[in-house]
Amino acid sequence: CGYAKTYKVVRKVLVIWNGPQDQLPNASCAVEWWSDRRGKSFGAYLESGRKYAHQRVEFELIVEEKNTLLNRYRHARRIPTKTVILQDDDVIHGPLALRTFAWTALALPKQILGTPPERDYSSETTQENTDKFNQYRFAYVYHPRKTPHQSYSFLLGQTSILDSKYLEQFLQGAPRKSLKFILTHKPTCEDLTLHFFVANATRLPPAVFADLVPRQILGPRSAQMHLGSKKIWSHRRARCLDRLVDDFDNSMPLVKSICRLYGNITIADPIFRAAYLNRNHFFANSKPTTTDDDFFTIPYPRMRRRRRRKINNATLSQGGEQEDDTTSSAMGDIEEDT
């Protein structure tokens, strides 16, 4: 319901429910409920008080039969916007963060954007990684900012802002070995696999917002299982790094970066103003078949009222029926092989 107040940025909230069907989430501000897909899909609109009653955010809940992180990639056709925010169910972002995500997605449309913590890999032979990971080619760098280079090459999966086309392409183009591993193992390394796939396609690094740490709503991050034994967790992630390098034709596509963005972004910033003025370039592939409603809707506080224009609403996806035949067949192939 908090996202209902951000209707100028968010167009739809799509929840992928992998939990028990008798514990379905219920939005208290949802109105005009409808159901479809034989009780597996539910829709509504989110409202937040009289002030926002004239503007609504679409809400959809998809109930999955099988618990897998690949479900968040299965419903690309349920996303009506060019940009999607993939986020875990234990984080939430405020209006400032959402506006910042929107501006930066205009300037960096091909890259994955996200929030801390960031991570890195190392192929340097040091005493530390030789002792811990001598059987692996790459060590998992848990605190990149504490290293001399301070570089990072991927982000954790708690928040990922990216072009929605990557959701469908991920199931179609990622190595089948990697997708089957996500279905059958824990940790799944799904976030690593996504970064490998996008970096392999674009040859660009992700971009991290150093100051936009999401607010936790289901307990502190330190309470999660993997932080109970950092050494074991790093060992497993290093194993994933080696495996993914093999899956991606024995190459390391992750691109290192030291660029950390900050959230105090306005239209006055030259790079983002240029992105706005040249937005047709960034959306060249979809411009002929889209309308203004398909782009981000962002308030421009430093521009005159008559010059405010719609750009592109974002879809928030936490994890929705009508998946296309290619996506369905891709998932079917993976599950059948498994």
N, C-alpha and C positions, 0 to 999 in steps of 0.2 A: 504493500500500500504506500510505502514511502516513495516508490518510483512513480506513483500516480501524480505526484506533484511536479514531476519533471517531464510533463507531456511535451514540452517544447524540444526535448532531446530524445526521449524514449517513445517509440511508437508501439512497441509490443513487448510483453514479458512472457516468455515461453518456458515453462517448467517441465523438465523431463524427470518423471518420478520413477525411480528404481526401487523404491521401498515397498513395504507391505501395502496391499490395496485397502486394508481397513484403517490405514493411518494417512490417508490422503490429506495434503495441505489444503487449507481453506482460507481464502483471502477475505477478511471481514469487510473490506470496502468494495467487493465485487458485486456487480448488479447485472441483471438480465442474463442469467446462466443458460447455457444450452449444452447438450451432449450429443455425441456422434460416435461413429466407429464402434457400435455395440458396447457402449459404456467404457471405452478405452480413451476417449478424448472428450475434454470438457472445456468450454469457453465462456468468457464473460468480459465485462468491461470494468476497469478500475476507476473509481472516483474518490476524490479526497476533499470533501466539504463543498459547501455551496460556491465558494470562490472558484473552484475548478470544475464545477458541474458541467460547464459547456465544453470542456475538453476532457477526453477520455483516453486511457491507455488500454489497448487490447490485451487480454489475458487468456492464455491457453495452457491447459494442463494435459500432458500426454502420459498415460499409465503404461509402463513397459512390462512385458512378461518376463524378461530376462534381465538380470542386473549386470550391466557392463557399461563401461565408460564410452564405448563406441556408440551408444544410443544417442549421445549429444550430436553426432555427425549424421544421423540417419534422416533427419527431417529438414533438409535444406530448403525444400519447397514450402515449408511452413513459415519461412522467414521472409517478410515482405520488404526488407531493407537491404542496402548494399553492405552495411557494416553490422557486425554482430559482436556482442560482448559475451564470451563464455565465462561463467563464473561458478565457483563452488557454492553449495547451499549454506555455508557458514560465514559468508562475507557479504557486506553490503556497502555501496558507495554513495556518497552524498552528491548534491547538485554540482558542486565545484568540480569534482572528479569527472562526472559525466560530461560536463561541458568541455573539460580539458581533453578527454578522450575523443570527443567529436572534432575539435579543432585539429588535433594531431593526426587523426585518421585522414583528414583532407591533405595534409602535407606529406604523410608517409603511408600511402594507400597499399603498398605492397608488403609492408612489414608487420610482424606481430608486435602489438603494444601490450604493455602489462605493468604490474606493480611489483614492488619488492616482495620476497627476496629473489635476487638473481643468482645464477650459478654459472660455473665454468668448468672446462676440462683442462687437463694438463698432460702433455706428453713428455715433459722434462723429467729426466732421471735424477730425482733428489733422494736423499736418505729417507725422508718421510714416506713418499709414495712407493719407494722400493720396498720398504718394510711392510707396508700395509697392502699394497696392490701389485706385488711383483709378478703376478700371473696375468696382469692386464696391460694393454698398450696405453690406456688412458686412465688417469686418475680423476676422481670426482672432486672438484674444488668447492668446498662447502661455503667458504667465506671469501669471495673474490676481492672484496674491498680491503682485505688484510694482506693481500699478496702485493709484491712490488709492482706488477703491471696493472692491477686493479681492473682488469678487463673481465667481461662476462660474455657468454655466448648463447644462453637460453634462460628462460624464466620458468618459475613453477606454474602449475596449471590453475591456481586459484582465481586468476583473472587474466583473460586473453582477449584483446580487441583485434579483430582481423576482418578482412574481406569475407563476406559470407560464401563466396564461390569456393573458398578453400575447404569448407565443410564437405561438399560433395566430391571435390577433387581428392580429398584425403582418402575417402573410402575407395575411390576408383584407382588412384595412382600410387598409394603407399605400398611398399612390398607386402605381399601376403603373409610372409613369415612374421613381420612386425605386427600386423593386425591380429593374427592368431595368437601371438604372445599376449596381447592385451586381453583377449578373451579368456585365457587359461592361466595367467600368472598374477601374483601379487608380490611386490609392487608391479603395476602394469607398465610403468614408464610411458604412459600415454602422452604426457606433456613433452617428454623428450622426443618421442616419435613425431609429434606434430611439428616441433621445431626443426627436426632433421628434414622433414618433408618440405616445409616452406623455404628453409634456407637452401635446400637442393634446387628448388624451382626458381628462386629469385637471386641467390648469391648475395643476400643482404642480411644484416644482423637484426635481432629484435631491438625494440626501444623500451627502456624502463623509465617509469616516473619515480624518481628517487624519493619524493616527498608525499606521494599519494598512497600511503599504506592503508588498505581497506580496514574498516572497523569490524571487529569480530563480533558476531551475535550469538554464537553457540559455544563460547568458552575460548580460552587463550590458545594460541597456536602451540605453545609448549606442552599442552596436554595431549597432543596427538601422538599416535603410536610410534611413528618413526623417530621422534625426538627422544624416545626412551633410550635408544642406543644409536648414537650418531655414527659410531664406527661401523656397525652392521649395516646401517642404512647406506652409508657412503660406499661400502663394499658392494652392495646390490646395485647401486646406481652406476658404479664403475663397470660392473658386469654388463649392464644395459648399454653403456656407451660402446663397449667392444662389440656387442651383438649387433647394434644398429649400424655400426661402420661396416660390418660384414653384409648386412641386409641391403645397404645402399651401395652395392658394387664396390666394396672395399675402399670407400672414400669417406672422409670426414667433411661433411658439408657445412657444419656449424661455423658461423662467422663471428669473430671476436670484435668487441666494441668497448669503448670506454665512455661513450656518450650517455649521460644520465640526464633526463629531462626533469623539469620542475613544473608544478601545477599553476603558477601564477601567470597564465597565458591570456592575453587579450587581443583584440583586433589590431592594436597598435604594434604588436610584434611583427617585424618585417616579413619573416618567413611564412607566418600564418596569414597575414594579409595578402601576400603573393599567392598563397594556396587558394584563398577565397576568390581573388580576382581571376585566377586561372583554373577554376574548378572544372571547367569543361574539359581541360586537358586530363585531369585526374580521373574523370568519369567518361573518357572518350568511348570506351567499349560498350557502355550501356546507355549512352545518351539518346540514340535514335529510338529506343523502345521504352523509355521511361518518362515519367512526368516529375514535376517539382515535388509531388508528395512522396516520391521514392528517395528523396535526399534528406540529409540531416536538417532538422529544424532547430536553429540555435538563435538565441537573442543576441543582438549586437549592441551593447550598452553605449558604445562610443560612436555610433552612427545615427544619423537622423532617422526618425520614425519612418518616413516615407521610403527609406532605402532598405529597410529590413526585408529580407527575403528568406524563403525556405530553402534549405540545402538537403538535409537527409536525416530522417529519424533513424535511431539505432534500435536494434532488437536485442533484448537481454535474454540470454538463454542459460538456464541453470542445469545444466547437465552437459515439432513436435510433430495430417495423417497422410495421408496422401503423399507418401514419398514416391518418387518417380521409379520407373521400372529398373533403370540402371543402378540406382542406389540399392533397391531391394535385392536385385540379383547379386550385387557385390557382397552384401551382408550374408546372403544365402550361401554363396560360394565359400566364404570364410568359415561359417558355422558348419557347413557340410564337411569341409575338409577336416575341421577339428573333431 
